[in-house]
Amino acid sequence: MPRIRVTLCICVCLAVVFALSRFTSGDDIADRAHKLQFSSIVLDTHDDTTQRFFTNNFDLGKRNPEGHVDIPRMKEGGMNAIFFSIWIDGRVMGPPAIQKALDQIDAVRENVHKYPKDIVLARTAEDVRRAHTQGKIAALMGVEGGHMIGNDIRMVRIFADLGVRYMTLSHFYNDEWADSSTDKPAHNGLTDFGKDIVREMNRQGMLVDISHVSDKTFYDALEISKAPLIASHSSCRALCNHVRDMSDDMIKALAAKGGVIQINYEKSFIDQAYKDAYDKETGGVVQHLSELTKNCNNDEACISREMAKLQEKLTAEGKLPHVSWERIVDHIDHAVKLVGADHVGLGSDFDGADMPEGMEDCSKLPKITEALLRKGYPEGDIRKILGENTLRIMEQAERVSRELKAAQ
Ligand SMILES: [Zn+2]
């Protein structure tokens, strides 16, 4: 019967089209994610790779068997802008802290200059965009801890002149003028001198970074700063109750003044069960790091090696739970639902933290983009999270700097 045959044919055809559309839509998202990742500015605001420049066997231009970041893996993951962290132990203060910070600034500049075809130093949002147009990686610097100015406000200007674009007000310990989230309060937030430091950072166009600081320091900085704040590597306390993360109220206050929270991938900052077990086994991140620093005689490579070794051992013994890279996406999604896609970004803490499974290094970054597409995020929002939000607040800080200098 022709009519039955036609109906049957239509049914079969529809089934085939439906099956194909399901198949292609799956592939389509992976394809879209790839295109999106490799056409966007993907800016990571916190990487401790600088410490590796001081080890003999690390080469930024080659694929290294260890660590999370180098030029080949950045290219593979589409990460084309990076903040190299300038960091030394928060208990080193005064002139020795300045000296060590300068050593690290020099190391970043020298290592970047070795590979001019691939990577170039950037100071401004415009520099980052230019590097992207030229197909090069943009290298920026952030000082992680106010102790590195040696209690001397002039160092803010000098660091800015050398290319430092943000400064974290404290690290794990209080410095002379700002309380840390992982130390006993000593200053009730920012001292008057600390507030002057924030004003000077505004004048220099240096982003004020509130990762690591106590809640009171955060609110003080938020009140004083004329430019939006950045949390260069912090996650959401609502999902993992760690003092290094931000409460929903803090994220809302940060966003209300135009700021951005850059999600940190460290396992103990993104997964509650892991954090609880890690605290039980090691006494928490500050105590653990302090012990390792002593045992390793301040050798950074030894500290991260020993930390990874212990963490692997405890995971193998079942004392630490497995953590999936998907927790990173949960934190991004929580922050976006709370304050919108204009106020969320990426601050991995690569080379300074324990990465969750599936995010072994920066080559795995496209997974985040694909996961956000699968959640239905518009491409424009994903581009903002990948890097455009950070560029926007850099531009705002640059504008505030121009205005403040013009008003003098
Ligand atoms: Zn940090």
Residues whose N, C-alpha, C, O or C-beta is under 5 A from the ligand:
A	BS01	ZN	none
